[in-house]
Amino acid sequence: MAHRILEDYDVYAACKYLQADERLAIVASSVENSPYTVLECLAVGIPFLASDVGGVSELIAGEDHAGTLFRREEKELRDLIGSALDNGIVPAKPAVSIAQNREAWKEWHASLVPGALFHPAVVNGAPLVSVCMSTFNRPELCAFALKSIERQTYGRVEVVLVDDASPSPHAREFVRQLLPDFKQRGWKVIQNEEELWTGKARNVAVQNSSGDFVLLMDDDNVAKEQEVETLVRAALMSDAHIVTCQQQPFAGTGPAPSFDAERPIGFMPIGPNLPQALYENCLGDLNMLVRRQVWDELGGFTEEKCGCEDYEFLVRAVLKGYRLECVPELLFFYRISGGALAKRYDETALYQAFMRVLRPFRELIPKEFELGMVFAVTARRHAERMAGHGYWGRDR
């Protein structure tokens, strides 16, 4: 029988392949718990047959068991395949619909700590939050970011903006025109004489801040009106040292969308899962709220000119025992544009950025395991590069 072995597909490519040309997936596992393979087929409507082991049957609607599940016996699988070839097969339905699952998840969150919105320190506006931002040659985008801070529902906010030696006269004039308004508000502008790059420039911003909390922010993102208030509430109610959140991506150089998305798209951090954080950033974006004392104890960002300083900082914080919480709400708009800072990084710099994240792990792992860890992460990054995923896929 003619056959092919496709061994270089990730989950997205595999699902796309199985959705085409009336294909049938067969999940013939001998041992299972609650397999993602079955959940993925259910979620995107891929017709499949699966061995009735472990918790597989619990994932599938009862009325679809007979046409989908088989005991690990040759005759049962042969009969189901024959029936599918002769009569076709309708994709099985999940035991609990995605919509029901989502509503149950929302109801569970709503039941937690009903008094959290009324923490006295938030109601009284006690902690000062310093929004620290560096900008480089993007005056129009930076203007949107600053306007979003002016509209915050949280009262005690200061902005510290560092212009990282923007070469554009237009950008320098934009910063100069900010000075009177910033002075009136008690905000600060620092103009670097030479370009320091993002890690060091953001350190300069924090060094010149006065807040009990620091909120890092990119100069091309837009904060939703409740971002600062929600992050402060989360930090105070959970006693977290660092709080991250979800983002709503949008494209272009104009204002942020006028609507709120229902759920994250693409990047979706989940919090301090260190095994996953070794391979991908599940901790959060640069847009993070940090207690100033914790920032000082960790020493801020490292200062190489290769990116990922925020990712490295979060990894280091969690490895050192600081508490990180990730709010499941979409609290800011993340701009995706051809002029992003990623354009300044060649492929060597991108590899350096990702390897930078390994340093906190390498400080703790036994030396005999270090080479294996580096090899595994490098292989993962190479696969991303070849597939054009993440930064590798951006318009360079």
Secondary structure, 3 states (H helix, E strand, C coil): CCCCCCCCCCHHHHHHHHCCCCCCEEECCCCCCCCHHHHHHHHHCCCEEEECCCCHHHHECHHHHHHHEECCCHHHHHHHHHHHHHHCCCCCCECCCHHHHHHHHHHHHHCCCCCHHHCHHHHCCCCCEEEEEEECCCHHHHHHHHHHHHCCCCCCEEEEEEECCCCCHHHHHHHHHHHHHHHHHCCEEEECCCCCCHHHHHHHHHHCCCCCEEEECCCCCEECCCHHHHHHHHHHHHCCCEEEEEEEEEECCCCCCCCCCCCCCCCCCCCCCHHHHCCCCCCCCCCCEEEHHHHHHHCCCCCCCCCCHHHHHHHHHHHCCCCEEEEEEEEEEEEECCCCHHHHCCHHHHHHHHHHCCHHHHCCCCHHHHHHHHHHHHHHHHHHHHHCCHHHHCCC
